[in-house]
């Protein structure tokens, strides 16, 4: 654990972290980029999840919808991760002590695990059901779980700002 704390300290004491922490405009700018990227991530994921639930885009095959949307999702996720990392290093030790931050990271991992399980199990026979207006129960459950996880990620992210105790 000491090595992790040392690594966090290196990031937090960096010139980049100090510039973000001490600037009147840099933190809000990075935070705005982060929020816009998260909106794109969640919005594009919801479009696919709503299709899996049989509630939207029911006339489009799931694979066609996913191939059109997922490049935007992954690009936005990269921007969200990079901007989130910059926000994190500005006050890393305080973020790590915030339960909402910890929950957000765990929930993002859970959402990723849900996606991996969906692709490994539920989407194995995708060509057989992807044009059905209402996909099989396992696909609908994956979509519903994804929506619930991402709503909770966003809620935790929002609560981080209300519960951070910054010097």
N, C-alpha and C positions, 0 to 999 in steps of 0.2 A: 504494500500500500504506500510505503514511503516513496518508492520510485514514481508512482502515479502522482503523488502530491508534488514531488519535485518537478515532474513534467508540466503539471498544471501551473506551478509557480513560474517556470520558464516562459510559458505563453503569456501569463498575466503580467509579468514584468517586462515584456517586450516593448519596443518603441511603438509598434502598431497598436498594441493594447492601450498603452498610455495615451496615444493620440486620440483614439476612439473615446476613451474615458474622460479626457480633459477637454475635448472639443464641444462647443455648444451646438454644432450642427452635424458633426460626423455620426454620432450615435443615432440621432433621429433619422438621418438619411439612410443609414444601413438598415435600421429597423423598418423603415417604409419599404425598402426593396424586399426585405424579408417577408413582410406582410403581403405584398403583391404576389411574390413567388408562392407563398403558402396558399393564397386564394386560387392561383392557377393549378397548383397541385391538387388541392381538395376539389375544386370545381371539375377538373378533368376526370379525376377518380370517381366522383359522384355520377358523372355522365355514364361511365361504364357500369358502376354499381346499380344505377337505376335501370339500365338495360338488363342486367342480371336479375333484377327483381321483376322484370316484365312491366315496368311502369313508364318507360320512355324508349324512343327509338326502336320500337318493337318490329318495325319493318326492315331493320338493318341487321345483317348477321353480326354476331358478337365479335368475331375476328376482324371484320372490316371496320367496325367502329373502333375497336382497340388499336388497330394498326394506324388509324387516322389520328387518334388522340394521344396515344402513349408517348410519341416523341416529344410532344409539348409537356406532358407530365414529367418525363425524365429530365428535360432541360430545366423546367421550373424547379424540380427537386434539387438539381445541382446548384442552382442559384440560391435556393432556400438554405441548403446545407452550408454553402460558403458564407452567406451573410449571417446565418445562425452561429457559425463558428466564430466569426468576427465579433458578434455581440457577446458570445460566451467568454472569449478571452479578455474582454474588457473588465470583467469582474468574476473570473472563473471560480474562485473559492466561494464566493457568495452564491453563485448559481448552483454549485454542487451541494450547498447546504439548504437549498430551497426544494422542498418536497414536490412542488408542482413541476419544477424543472426535471427532477428525477422521473416523475410520472410521465412527463411528455416524452422523454427519451425511451422509456420502457414501452409506452404505447406506440411510438413510431416503429420500434422493433416488432411489436406484436402485429401491427398492420402489415409489415413486411413478411412476417411469418405466415399470416393469413393469405397473402398473395402467393407465397411459395407453395403452400398447401393446396390452394385453389388450382394452380398450374400443374402440380404433381398428381393431384387426385381428381378434382372436379372437372378439370378441362381436358382430361385424357381423351374423352370421347366427344369433344367439342363439335367436330363436324356433324355428328349425329343430331345434336340438339340446338345448335347456334341460330338456326332460323326460326325456331319456335318462339311464339310471342311470350310464352311463360317458360323459362328454362327449368330444369329439374331442381328439386328441393335443395340439393347440396350447393348448386350454383347460387340460388337465391339466398341461402344462409351465408355464403361467403360474401355476397354483396351487402347484405344487411350488417354483418359483423364489420365489414370495412367501413361502412357509413358511421356506425356507432364509434368505432375506434378513432376515425378522423375527426368527428365532432368533439370527442373527448381530448384529442391532441390539441385542437384549436382552443378549447376551453382552458386546458392546463396552461397553454402558452399565454393566453390572456391573463390568467391569474398570476403568472410569474411577475408581471409588471406591477401588480397590486401588492405583492407580498415580499418583494425584494427590499432588503434593508441596505441601501448603498450609503457610503460615507458622504 
